[in-house]
Amino acid sequence: MSTAAERATAGFLVWRLSMKWRVAVDRAVAPLGLTHAQYALLGSLYGMSRAGLQPSQRRLADHTGLEPLYVSKLARALEAAGLVARTRDPNDPRAMRLALTEQGRDVTRRAITVVQGLLDQLLAPLGGQDGPRARQFTHELAALLDAPLDAPLDAPLDPHTENDEEQS
């Protein structure tokens, strides 16, 4: 670990790792005509459909952590590209249900293969995807994602932790 990384806050390191991942996925899926955000939506939709679900845009937004308006924009673009079908929910005319087209399933399968290769590279320093350190890392990331963000809005900032280089 570099000296700068040893002094960095956990928030800064999470931000840097997420940016590194985003750039790597963007580059890797670009030949398939996708962006990282489109891949996140397609990959999530693929997994949910394999589980027998046809999620609404809202449910997919909740699942991915993307804003509902952004999911709507992505879904429209993916529909125009022939990768996603959008249909009105018969039980809620305001809601749109999403499904992969055959072309969408094909592109998503290829993208998943590419991104799994990236994940192998990213987790190699931890012993690979199936290694105990990678499993522990995954467990710790899940714990962080499960933690609520309900911090009081009036909580004072600690001036001793502010550092422009390390804040995210």
PyMOL commands that set and color helices and strands:
alter all, ss='L'
color gray80, all
select helices_A, chain A and resi 3-7+10-32+36-50+57-64+68-80+102-126+132-146+159-161
alter helices_A, ss='H'
color red, helices_A
select strands_A, chain A and resi 84-89+92-100
alter strands_A, ss='S'
color yellow, strands_A
deselect
rebuild
show_as cartoon
